[in-house]
Amino acid sequence: MALAWLRRDGPPIVPNRGWAALLTGVTAAAMGFLAVLSLAAGIAAGRLAQTWQAELAEVATVSITAERTALDPLIDRAVEVLRTTPGIALVKVLSAEEHAALLEPWLGEAARIEDLPAPWLIEVELDGAGPDIPALQARLDASAPGARYDDHQAWRGPLADAADALETLAITATGLVVLAAAGMIGLAAQATLAGNAEVVRVVRLIGAEERYILHAFITRIALRGLIGGGIGALAGAGALALLPETGEAASAGLSLAPGPGATLALVAAVPLGTMAVAILASWLAIRAELRRMP
């Protein structure tokens, strides 16, 4: 029914051209473009946080700090403790090459792990809920002094908080875009009505009701909002598709592109949102302007 209402051209008292009509379409396109980008950023932040938290929940590490000459026996005893602990599925001692790869982003390719007082790491893959941490740490303290079990819990809370903050920022940015677009469309609607004030007065004198005039203006403005929002949403989706993305980044979830399904949903929903904003903003602006007119 709403689409049938929009297909009606309405009474011929609203010009199809002019700077106000152009402003409405351009504003709706800008709103659609920015809304797609900001919402995609929020979706990406939530997806990234879920991916990282899931990965951190499945693994843990044991770090062993000791003199290099005493390190190997401690590693062997720690591995034995870990392999006999319920809740641990896999134990892997990182090699010197793997340690060097972890330090390479900070120390460069020439870093020699054997010359650094860095702890040696054992990677642990958890089974189900994982081990009883206090009991495991007590066994490590007894068998391999200097070994510390880390389930990455300290990273999970800040990561979730950061993702929530990014999502809130994306929603806030979208809200500001909507408010700015509503203001611009409202001003354009008022300007269109003011530019056709004489025609409006004539149709009111011959008995036209306020609803008739509102329908005439809002129909045209809603269509401009729908078309402009659609163009902007498609441009936003295209911009997301053009973002550089490597295979490693994609596998880690480091991408602003929300995926084909979410992108299609945004491209479909954002134009409807711009149309709704155009309808509400123009209705409020034109109704207020009509009441000020003699």
FENURMO-V815822 format. One line per field, one symbol per residue. phi: phi as a letter, one per 40 degrees, with the letter a starting at -180 (. if undefined). Layout:
# FENURMO-V815822
phi=???
This chain:
# FENURMO-V815822
phi=.ccccccccgdcbbccbhccccccccccccccccccccccccccccccccccccccccbabbbbbacdcccccccccccccccbbcgbcabbcccccccccccdcbbgcccbcccbccccbbcbbcbgcgcccdcccccccccbdgcbcbcgcccccdcccccccccccccccccccccccccccccccccccccbcccccccccchccccccdccccdcccccccccccccccccccccccccacccccccgcaccchdcccccccccccccccccccccccccccccccccc
